[in-house]
Amino acid sequence: MPLKRPIQPMPSDIEARLRAQGMRAAYDARPPYQRNDYLAWIARAKRPETREKRVVQMLDELAGGTHYMKMKWRT
């Protein structure tokens, strides 16, 4: 099912962090809407500090595997 929202490009710094932390497979395992929402949410940050906080939250949620945007989630 195609997404109705604009598809977000993967920023190179986020790609690098996903790979460096071994989280690329966990990211790819998430549904397309979640991957797209994470990237759009990160891109909307106005301050570098906010962007970094959001990237860290995404990585933590991917590592834990039980949350998406602070909501409980199951595969």
C-alpha positions as CSV (number, residue, x, y, z in Angstrom):
1,M,0.0,0.0,0.0
2,P,1.6,3.3,-1.0
3,L,1.9,6.1,1.5
4,K,-0.4,9.1,1.1
5,R,2.2,11.5,2.7
6,P,5.2,12.7,0.8
7,I,8.1,10.2,1.0
8,Q,11.0,11.6,3.0
9,P,14.5,11.1,1.8
10,M,17.0,9.5,4.1
11,P,19.6,12.0,5.3
12,S,23.1,10.8,5.0
13,D,23.9,11.5,8.7
14,I,21.0,9.4,9.8
15,E,21.9,6.6,7.5
16,A,25.4,6.6,8.9
17,R,24.2,6.5,12.5
18,L,21.7,3.7,11.8
19,R,24.6,1.6,10.3
20,A,27.1,2.6,13.0
21,Q,24.8,1.5,15.7
22,G,23.6,-1.6,13.9
23,M,20.1,-0.3,13.7
24,R,19.6,-0.3,9.9
25,A,17.9,-3.7,9.9
26,A,15.6,-2.7,12.8
27,Y,14.7,0.5,10.8
28,D,14.0,-1.5,7.6
29,A,11.8,-3.9,9.5
30,R,9.4,-1.1,10.5
31,P,6.4,-0.5,8.4
32,P,6.9,2.2,5.6
33,Y,4.6,4.7,7.4
34,Q,6.8,4.5,10.5
35,R,10.0,5.0,8.7
36,N,8.6,7.9,6.8
37,D,7.1,9.5,9.9
38,Y,10.4,9.3,11.8
39,L,12.2,11.0,9.0
40,A,9.6,13.7,8.6
41,W,9.5,14.4,12.3
42,I,13.2,14.7,12.5
43,A,13.3,17.0,9.4
44,R,10.7,19.3,11.0
45,A,13.0,20.1,13.9
46,K,14.0,23.8,13.9
47,R,17.0,23.6,16.2
48,P,20.0,21.2,16.0
49,E,19.4,20.2,19.6
50,T,15.8,19.2,18.9
51,R,16.8,17.3,15.8
52,E,19.5,15.4,17.8
53,K,17.0,14.6,20.5
54,R,14.6,13.1,17.9
55,V,17.3,11.1,16.3
56,V,18.3,9.6,19.6
57,Q,14.6,8.8,20.4
58,M,14.2,7.0,17.1
59,L,17.4,5.0,17.7
60,D,16.3,4.1,21.2
61,E,12.9,3.0,20.0
62,L,14.4,0.9,17.3
63,A,16.8,-0.7,19.7
64,G,14.0,-1.5,22.2
65,G,11.6,-2.7,19.5
66,T,8.5,-2.0,21.5
67,H,7.7,1.7,20.9
68,Y,7.0,4.0,18.0
69,M,6.9,7.8,18.7
70,K,6.6,7.0,22.5
71,M,3.5,4.7,21.8
72,K,3.6,1.0,22.5
73,W,4.1,-1.0,19.3
74,R,4.3,-4.6,18.4
75,T,5.6,-6.2,15.3
